[in-house]
Amino acid sequence: MPLRRGIEKDFRPGVTREAPPLRGAGGCDINSRLWEANREVEVFDVELCGVVKAYGGRRAVDGVSLQVRRGEFFSLLGPSGCGKSTLLRMVAGFEFPDGGSVRLGGADMAGVPPHRRDVNLVFQNYALFPHLDVGGNVAFGLRIMRADDIEGRVRRALEKVGLAGYERRLPATLSGGEQQRVALARAVVTGPRVLLLDEPLAALDLKLRKGLREELRRLHRDLGMTFLYVTHDQEEALAMSDRVAVMNRGAVEQVGTPEDVYERPATRFTAGFVGAGNFFEGTGDGRVVRTPDGLEFPVAASGEVTLLVRPEKVRLDGGEGIPARVEEVIYQGASTSVVLRAGERRLLAETSGAGVRPGQAVAVSWRPGDVRVLPR
Amino acid sequence: MNKRSLSLLLVPAGWLALFLLVPTVVLAVRSLGPEAARTLAEATTWMLLGRSFLIAAVATVLCLGVSYPAALFIAGCSARWRNLLLFLVVLPFWTNLLVRTFALMFVLRPLGILYTEGAVILGLVHSFLPFMILPLYVSIEKVPRRLLEASQDLGASPWRTFWKVTVPLTMPGIAAGCMLVFIPLLGIFALPEFLGGTRVPMVGNQINHYFMRSENPGAGSALTLVLMLLTAAFAGLYYRLRRTEGLV
């Protein structure tokens, strides 16, 4: 049987390693005190505990521990091949972990098949049943449950996703965006504990994607359901989520609010993946960090560190600063991206106003408070 | 369609006209005689047709029942196994049907069911399995796996998923397989001749009998025409069904 669908195409062979220290999530051991303490004060709909999934010796998921709160919009964000989809499929029950445990509403899901799990998945490519009309698709889960008032519930679900009156249409006659709305209605109509979304917007064009993003957010608010959302699009994750888990090579790099992961990235990977940045590698003595090319940053760090300055924190109008030359100016409407050259270094800046031209000499500066220290 | 592509049809069209159209017309003309009318007026003729229909239908349904799990199994195998299994499915074509039928007789005789309707049906199912398995396999293989997952995700057990998703989506394969088996079965004569003896004649045997033994080509022609019309009716029904289901 082809049971290997969970492997993502460009999976990178991950090194076997311990799960990294977790921030804001529970510990790796189900009996750990932090984990238990979390459970005492909050209700978790999804709990992953040291989850491992290997394909032929490669660990696609390598010791992931997470706790998703009830009613939370939680995103798994990472590049393709980082294991986020595999993780989602383990929550749905299509894959079983080789190690660790998956809990839904506190109940261990070991050996529980997909149809007995109180979660519904929205697939990237919609996965609507072509032999059923829209109404039949949305009613599918309700019929299995032998629910009451199927017709009314289908109608209300379709209204909620803006497709009132679409019952008799066949999926093949709908646009991609409409098909994904039907898939959403089909997944939420049975009222699952958790809605799983596997890059539901990836197949749509940009404008539609942005519209649906807001709609998903609204749907989440209306339903009060827990959403576990998988995406490789950092903008999407930041815009929609209550919390984000940034994943890399099968492991979680950081868990936090969108603001946390953007403003206070815990690792170099997170800083680079979530947004753009200027990185400076240097050595700190506790008061000042010096880079090999002679830059000095007055930050309290010691040892080998990487410093991050986000492009929008870079100022070009200060009187003093690092002398640089403007290489490129990319006008983006609301803002302008500026590529600068300072010696060997390439710097990125994002400004709101115009005023710089390619070739112009500028002094680059930033406030000391805008410098973030990352471990190396 | 230009003249050049039409000219491509010249040879096949001529071939069909000479060897299909002409004989059919001859057959039709011959079946206008008095023997034909007498044969068609007999109740036994219609009973025979009815029984042939029933045997063909039962054999087709059994064939479907045996083939579906086989096709499902093959479609679920890895690519290497799949090719091997499909090769095994068509392997019987490499041996002569008569040889296979004789071989089957050696098995059925000691079981004591040779020359019964059961033996005929068994033989028919046996020899037409590939015609059923192949179209079923093709349509099962085309069912996207994510649809099966979506069904299970929405709470359907694998069994219900099979009935609510796999079967409806493989209807074209089921219909094609059934037509491929049922239509030849209606007119078959060699297999019932050997496995059923004189006790289980089907319409094909009777036609053979009229032409070869009792020198009554008129009756044979009439019966053949009735069979042809029936077959055409079924084929027409099939295409109509396919069209309304939007599967063409």
Contacts between the chains, C-beta under 8 A, distances in Angstrom:
chain1	res1	chain2	res2	distance
A	1	B	76	5.1
A	1	B	77	7.6
A	1	B	78	8.0
A	2	B	76	7.7
A	2	B	78	7.0
A	2	B	145	7.2
A	5	B	145	6.7
A	92	B	149	8.0
A	92	B	153	6.0
A	93	B	152	8.0
A	93	B	153	8.0
A	94	B	149	5.8
A	94	B	153	8.0
A	113	B	152	7.1
A	113	B	157	8.0
A	113	B	158	7.9
A	114	B	149	7.1
A	114	B	152	4.4
A	114	B	153	5.3
A	115	B	152	4.6
A	115	B	153	7.4
A	115	B	154	7.8
A	115	B	155	5.1
A	115	B	156	5.7
A	115	B	157	5.3
A	115	B	158	7.7
A	115	B	161	7.9
A	119	B	153	7.7
A	120	B	153	5.9
A	120	B	154	6.5
A	121	B	149	7.6
A	121	B	150	7.4
A	121	B	153	4.8
A	123	B	146	5.6
A	123	B	149	7.7
A	123	B	150	6.4
A	125	B	146	6.7
A	127	B	144	7.3
A	127	B	146	4.3
A	127	B	147	5.7
A	127	B	149	7.2
A	127	B	150	4.2
A	128	B	150	7.9
A	129	B	147	6.2
A	129	B	150	7.3
A	129	B	151	7.6
A	129	B	165	6.4
A	129	B	169	8.0
A	130	B	147	8.0
A	130	B	169	7.2
A	131	B	165	8.0
A	131	B	168	4.5
A	131	B	169	5.8
A	131	B	171	7.9
A	140	B	151	7.2
A	140	B	154	5.3
A	140	B	156	7.7
A	140	B	164	7.6
A	141	B	154	3.8
A	141	B	155	5.4
A	144	B	154	6.4
A	144	B	155	4.4
A	144	B	156	5.1
A	144	B	160	6.7
A	145	B	155	6.2
A	186	B	154	7.0
A	187	B	154	7.8
A	190	B	154	6.9
A	190	B	155	7.0
